[in-house]
Structure formats: C-alpha cells, structure tokens
C-alpha cells in the first residue's frame, strides 16, 4: 500500500518525488521503492519523522505502536496518516502523544492500479487542512470519502477485504466457463471484463444494481435460470456474511 500511495501521488503530481522520504526496517524494500519512484530514503524512523511534515504509518498492526515509539519526538506537531487495519485513533493518539495529529485511513489494494476505494476518519486534533491533504493523496489512487471512525471497521470488511471476495467470484465464473467448454485464458478474460464492466455500470449510471440486474434478466431466459441457482445456494447471504466476518475481525485486531 505504501508503494501504491507513493506512486500515485508522484504520478498525479500531488507531491514531487524529491519531497518524499521513506523508511523501512528492511532496507532493501526502501531501496526498491526509491529506485522505482525517485523518493529519498531516511536512515531511521526517527530521522524520517524529523524530516517530514506528514507521515504515513504503513506497517502491520502488531508493529504499529512500536513504530510510533521509534519515531520519537519527531512526531510532535506532525500529521500521522495511519493505514493500519483495526488500530483505533484513541490508541494511536495515546501512543503518539497529544501534540501529534492523526487521521486513520482504510485503503484497498486496487490503489496499485489507481482504482482504489478508501475511507478516512479524523482524530480530535486533525484539521480541515489535514483532511484535505489526505483526500488529495487518496484521490490520486482512486476514490476516497471521509467517514466517522465507528464506520471504518465496516469499511475494512467491505472495501478493504472486498477485492478478495471479488477475485473469488471472478475465478468461479471463469471455472464455470471452463466447465462449459471455454479455454481457460478466454474464460478468465471474459469473467474479469464482465465484473469490471458491471462495476463501471453501477458507478457511471447511478442505477441501483437490482435495477441493472432486472435489465439483463428476461422472462424465462438464461439469466433468471442462473439467478435461481445463486439464490438457492445463498450466494447473496454468503457475501453479506463475509463482510460481517471481516468487519468483526477488524474489530478484534483493534482490540
């Protein structure tokens, strides 16, 4: 995700590469990102925090609070943008100190191709200018909305984990095509484009998915026969429960 965000803001011209510095506890990872985008490499977390005006915390949940501690006093009067799943603003603020401003973000992996879906919530000290900065960063790699923090776990369950659910659907559709005699590469191409095109129809037309489904579903036709099978298999309920389970897991991680 750090790679996606850096690449997006540089490509979109939100910030020049020379104004961005990165640090990773694995130097090779920072070197790869630097070579790819032209950003600078900081020698340590503390050096990075001291050098920048805003810092993106892009680490695993288990490492997040120790990473903030490693940054030390350099976080004072700085904005920290956390993309750590499940970690609440209150815990971030408790660790980072009262003089650090926090915004919590939940992005997703399609940001790697500038098609991300993200939501963010402001901490108590974060300003309108901070929110505008985060909006600009996230908009460089997709769509972004500001929400209340209480909704971020549900965002994690839906758009954060959602790409995996969609990939499963694409794979299953392609397998169905192969079952019916299509070559594997053709079936996968058709399945992926069908999902991409259907998503674009929802976003670009503003028509409810149920209405778009009805436009495809002719009386006594092929589509309604397939829809009956999906309803019998409780596919709709399974997807809803997948979002619920992912949301609850996000809450557990935060605890």
C-alpha positions in Angstrom: 0.0 0.0 0.0 2.9 2.4 0.7 4.2 1.7 -2.8 0.8 2.4 -4.3 0.3 5.7 -2.4 3.8 6.9 -3.2 3.5 6.0 -6.9 0.1 7.6 -7.1 0.9 11.0 -5.6 4.1 11.2 -7.6 2.4 10.3 -10.9 -0.6 12.6 -10.2 1.7 15.5 -9.3 0.4 15.9 -5.8 4.0 16.0 -4.5 7.3 15.8 -6.3 9.3 12.7 -5.6 12.2 14.7 -4.1 9.9 15.9 -1.3 9.0 12.4 -0.2 11.2 10.3 2.2 10.6 6.7 3.1 11.9 4.3 5.8 11.6 0.5 6.1 13.2 -1.7 8.7 14.1 -3.9 5.7 16.5 -1.5 3.8 16.0 -3.5 0.5 12.3 -2.6 0.5 13.0 1.1 0.8 15.7 0.8 -1.9 13.3 -0.8 -4.4 10.7 1.9 -3.8 13.3 4.7 -4.1 14.6 3.3 -7.4 11.1 3.0 -8.7 9.8 6.4 -7.8 12.9 8.6 -7.0 12.0 9.3 -3.4 14.6 9.7 -0.7 15.5 7.1 2.0 15.7 8.0 5.6 18.2 6.3 7.9 15.7 5.6 10.7 12.1 6.1 11.8 13.2 9.0 14.0 15.1 10.6 11.1 12.1 10.2 8.9 9.7 11.8 11.4 12.1 14.7 12.0 12.4 15.4 8.2 8.8 15.3 7.0 5.6 17.4 7.7 3.3 14.4 7.4 4.0 10.7 7.9 2.1 7.7 6.6 2.2 4.8 9.0 2.1 1.7 6.7 3.0 -1.3 8.8 1.4 -4.5 10.2 -0.9 -3.9 13.2 1.4 -5.8 15.5 4.3 -3.4 14.6 2.3 -0.1 14.5 2.7 1.2 18.1 6.4 0.3 18.3 6.9 2.1 15.0 5.4 5.2 16.5 7.6 5.0 19.6 10.6 4.6 17.3 9.7 7.9 15.6 10.0 9.6 19.0 9.8 13.3 19.5 9.9 13.9 15.7 6.1 13.3 15.7 5.3 16.5 17.7 3.2 18.9 15.7 3.1 16.5 12.8 0.3 14.7 10.9 0.4 10.9 11.0 -1.8 9.1 8.5 -2.4 5.6 9.6 -3.4 2.8 7.2 -3.1 0.2 9.9 -6.2 -2.1 9.9 -8.2 -2.1 13.2 -5.9 0.3 15.2 -8.2 3.0 16.7 -7.5 6.7 16.7 -7.5 6.7 20.5 -4.7 4.1 20.7 -2.7 6.0 18.1 -3.2 9.3 20.0 -2.3 7.6 23.3 1.0 6.3 21.9 1.9 9.3 19.6 1.2 12.0 22.2 -1.2 14.9 22.4 0.9 17.1 20.1 0.6 14.7 17.1 -2.4 14.9 14.8 -3.8 11.6 13.4 -6.0 10.6 10.6 -7.0 6.9 10.2 -7.4 5.5 6.6 -8.6 2.3 5.2 -7.4 1.9 1.6 -7.5 -1.2 -0.6 -5.1 -3.0 -3.0 -6.7 -1.8 -6.3 -4.9 1.5 -5.4 -1.9 -0.2 -7.0 -3.6 0.5 -10.4 -5.2 3.8 -9.4 -8.6 2.2 -8.8 -8.7 2.1 -5.0 -11.6 2.7 -2.7 -10.7 4.3 0.6 -12.3 6.0 3.6 -10.7 8.0 6.3 -11.6 9.5 9.7 -10.1 12.5 11.5 -8.7 12.4 15.0 -9.6 15.0 17.5 -6.6 17.3 16.7 -6.6 16.8 12.9 -7.6 19.9 11.0 -9.6 20.6 7.8 -6.3 21.2 6.0 -5.1 17.7 7.2 -8.3 16.1 5.8 -7.9 17.9 2.5 -4.3 16.7 2.3 -5.4 13.1 2.9 -8.2 13.5 0.4 -5.7 14.6 -2.2 -3.4 11.7 -1.5 -6.1 9.1 -1.7 -7.8 10.6 -4.7 -4.5 10.2 -6.6 -5.0 6.4 -6.4 -8.8 6.1 -6.6 -11.9 7.2 -4.8 -11.9 8.4 -1.2 -14.6 9.5 1.3 -14.5 10.9 4.9 -16.5 9.0 7.5 -16.9 8.7 11.2 -14.3 6.4 12.8 -17.0 4.0 14.0 -17.6 3.1 10.4 -14.0 2.2 9.5 -14.2 -1.4 10.6 -17.2 -1.9 8.3 -15.2 -0.2 5.5 -12.4 -2.7 6.2 -14.8 -5.6 5.9 -16.3 -4.2 2.7 -13.8 -2.5 0.5 -10.6 -3.5 2.4 -11.3 -7.2 2.2 -13.8 -7.0 -0.7 -11.2 -7.4 -3.5 -10.5 -10.9 -2.3 -14.2 -11.7 -2.4 -14.5 -10.3 -6.0 -11.4 -12.3 -7.1 -13.1 -15.4 -5.8 -16.2 -14.5 -7.9 -14.1 -13.9 -11.0 -12.3 -17.3 -10.5 -15.6 -19.1 -10.0 -17.1 -17.5 -13.2 -14.1 -18.5 -15.2 -14.2 -22.0 -13.8 -17.9 -22.1 -14.9 -16.8 -21.1 -18.4 -14.2 -23.8 -18.5 -16.8 -26.3 -17.3 -18.9 -25.4 -20.3 -16.0 -25.8 -22.7 -14.3 -22.4 -22.9 -10.5 -22.3 -23.0 -9.1 -21.2 -19.6 -7.5 -17.9 -20.8 -10.6 -16.8 -22.7 -12.9 -17.7 -19.7 -10.8 -15.7 -17.3 -10.6 -12.7 -19.7 -14.4 -12.7 -20.1 -15.1 -13.2 -16.4 -12.8 -10.4 -15.4 -14.1 -7.9 -18.0 -17.7 -8.8 -17.1 -17.1 -7.9 -13.5 -15.2 -4.7 -14.4 -17.9 -3.7 -16.9 -20.7 -4.4 -14.4 -19.0 -2.4 -11.7 -18.5 0.5 -14.1 -22.2 0.4 -15.0 -23.1 0.9 -11.3 -20.6 3.7 -10.8 -21.2 5.5 -14.1 -25.0 5.3 -14.4 -26.0 5.6 -10.7 -28.7 3.0 -11.3 -29.3 0.5 -8.4 -27.7 -2.9 -9.0 -31.1 -4.6 -8.6 -32.5 -2.5 -11.5 -29.4 -3.2 -13.7 -29.9 -6.9 -12.9 -33.5 -6.7 -14.0 -32.4 -5.2 -17.3 -30.4 -8.4 -18.0 -33.0 -10.8 -16.7 -35.6 -11.6 -19.4 -38.7 -13.7 -18.5 -38.0 -17.4 -18.9 -34.4 -16.6 -20.1 -30.9 -17.8 -19.4 -30.1 -15.2 -16.8 -33.0 -15.9 -14.5 -32.2 -19.6 -14.6 -28.7 -18.8 -13.3 -30.0 -16.3 -10.7 -32.3 -19.0 -9.3 -29.2 -21.2 -8.8 -27.4 -18.4 -7.0 -30.4 -17.7 -4.7 -30.8 -21.4 -3.9 -27.1 -21.5 -3.0 -27.5 -18.4 -0.8 -24.7 -16.6 -2.6 -26.1 -13.2 -1.6 -26.2 -14.2 2.1 -22.7 -15.7 1.9 -21.3 -12.4 0.6 -23.1 -10.4 3.3 -21.7 -12.7 6.0 -18.2 -12.5 4.5 -18.3 -8.7 5.0 -19.7 -9.2 8.5 -16.9 -11.7 9.4 -14.2 -9.4 8.0 -15.6 -6.4 9.9 -15.7 -8.3 13.2 -12.1 -9.5 12.6 -11.1 -5.9 12.1 -12.6 -5.0 15.5 -10.7 -7.9 17.1 -7.4 -6.7 15.6 -8.1 -3.2 17.0 -8.6 -4.7 20.5 
